[in-house]
Structures are given as structure tokens and as C-alpha cells.
Amino acid sequence: MRYLHDLNVQISQNRRSVSVSKQLDRDLCNQHFDTFETFWGRPGHGARGDNINKLKLDNLLYGASEST
């Protein structure tokens, strides 16, 4: 009986661990999408809207553009 009890405890601990791991993965995924949306300024794919964010990205990657 003790063996059966130990197995049940291990099973419940394993299930709890998997559940916590999945929740952490979902939280990290949501955080990634929130960060991605704020950095690029648009919620989905496609290049619609103003080009301000594209200019900001160009400045980050290649430096400030020189205006003459």
C-alpha cells in the first residue's frame, strides 16, 4: 500500500510540474507577443499604416538618416 501511495504522490507531483511548465510557457509567449506589438507598432503581419516605426527601425539598425 505504501508503494501505491508513493506512486500516486509522484504522479500528482509530475502533473503539477507539467501544469506549471505549460503555464510558464503561455506567460512567456504572451509577454513575447506584447513586446513584439509595442516595438513594431502593429498587432499583426503586413505593412499597413504610417512609416514612422520603419524609420525608427532604420535608425536603430543603420544610424540616423542624414537630411540635406
KEKE-3310 file (N, C-alpha, C; in steps of 0.2 Angstrom, whole numbers, plus 5000, padded with zeros to 4 digits):
npx = (5004:5010:5019:5010:5004:5016:5018:5007:5008:5020:5015:5005:5014:5021:5011:5008:5020:5021:5010:5013:5024:5018:5010:5019:5026:5015:5014:5026:5025:5014:5020:5030:5023:5016:5027:5032:5022:5022:5034:5035:5024:5012:4999:4998:5004:5010:5012:5005:4999:5007:5024:5033:5037:5045:5055:5061:5066:5075:5084:5088:5095:5104:5108:5105:5097:5103:5098:5097)
npy = (4994:5006:5008:5010:5022:5030:5030:5037:5049:5053:5054:5064:5075:5076:5079:5091:5098:5098:5106:5118:5121:5122:5133:5143:5143:5148:5161:5167:5167:5175:5187:5189:5192:5203:5212:5212:5218:5231:5236:5235:5242:5237:5225:5214:5204:5212:5228:5240:5256:5270:5275:5278:5269:5261:5270:5272:5260:5259:5269:5263:5252:5256:5269:5287:5294:5306:5322:5333)
npz = (5000:5004:4993:4982:4987:4986:4973:4968:4974:4967:4954:4955:4958:4947:4937:4942:4940:4926:4923:4929:4921:4908:4910:4913:4900:4892:4898:4895:4881:4879:4884:4875:4863:4867:4869:4856:4848:4854:4850:4836:4833:4827:4827:4819:4805:4790:4781:4785:4787:4795:4791:4802:4812:4804:4800:4813:4815:4805:4809:4821:4816:4806:4810:4812:4799:4787:4783:4770)
capx = (5000:5014:5021:5005:5004:5021:5017:5001:5012:5024:5011:5002:5019:5023:5006:5008:5026:5019:5005:5017:5028:5014:5008:5025:5027:5010:5015:5032:5023:5010:5024:5034:5018:5015:5033:5033:5017:5024:5041:5034:5018:5006:4997:4999:5008:5008:5015:5000:4999:5012:5031:5037:5041:5050:5061:5064:5070:5081:5088:5091:5100:5109:5110:5101:5097:5106:5094:5101)
capy = (5000:5012:5009:5013:5029:5034:5031:5042:5056:5055:5056:5071:5080:5076:5083:5098:5101:5099:5111:5124:5122:5125:5140:5147:5144:5153:5168:5169:5168:5181:5193:5190:5195:5210:5216:5212:5223:5238:5238:5236:5246:5235:5219:5208:5205:5217:5234:5245:5262:5275:5273:5281:5264:5259:5274:5271:5254:5260:5272:5258:5247:5259:5276:5292:5296:5312:5326:5339)
capz = (5000:5004:4986:4978:4989:4984:4965:4967:4975:4961:4948:4956:4958:4939:4934:4944:4937:4919:4923:4930:4915:4902:4912:4912:4893:4890:4900:4891:4874:4879:4885:4869:4858:4869:4867:4848:4846:4855:4847:4829:4832:4824:4830:4815:4799:4785:4782:4784:4792:4794:4791:4807:4815:4800:4801:4819:4815:4801:4814:4826:4813:4802:4812:4810:4792:4786:4779:4767)
cpx = (5004:5017:5016:5004:5010:5021:5012:5004:5016:5020:5008:5008:5021:5018:5006:5014:5024:5014:5008:5021:5024:5012:5013:5026:5021:5011:5021:5030:5019:5015:5028:5029:5017:5021:5034:5028:5019:5030:5039:5028:5012:5005:4998:5004:5006:5011:5010:5001:5005:5019:5035:5041:5046:5056:5064:5068:5076:5086:5092:5097:5105:5111:5105:5102:5099:5101:5098:5096)
cpy = (5006:5013:5012:5020:5033:5035:5037:5049:5058:5057:5063:5076:5081:5080:5090:5102:5103:5105:5118:5126:5125:5132:5145:5149:5149:5160:5171:5171:5174:5188:5194:5194:5202:5215:5217:5218:5230:5240:5239:5241:5244:5228:5213:5209:5210:5224:5240:5251:5266:5272:5275:5275:5261:5263:5274:5265:5255:5264:5268:5254:5251:5266:5280:5294:5304:5316:5332:5344)
cpz = (5000:4997:4982:4980:4986:4976:4964:4969:4969:4955:4949:4956:4950:4936:4936:4941:4930:4918:4924:4924:4909:4904:4911:4904:4890:4892:4896:4884:4874:4880:4879:4864:4860:4867:4860:4846:4848:4852:4839:4828:4828:4827:4826:4810:4794:4786:4781:4789:4790:4794:4797:4811:4811:4800:4807:4819:4811:4805:4818:4822:4810:4804:4809:4802:4791:4781:4776:4765)
residu = (MET:ARG:TYR:LEU:HIS:ASP:LEU:ASN:VAL:GLN:ILE:SER:GLN:ASN:ARG:ARG:SER:VAL:SER:VAL:SER:LYS:GLN:LEU:ASP:ARG:ASP:LEU:CYS:ASN:GLN:HIS:PHE:ASP:THR:PHE:GLU:THR:PHE:TRP:GLY:ARG:PRO:GLY:HIS:GLY:ALA:ARG:GLY:ASP:ASN:ILE:ASN:LYS:LEU:LYS:LEU:ASP:ASN:LEU:LEU:TYR:GLY:ALA:SER:GLU:SER:THR)
# end
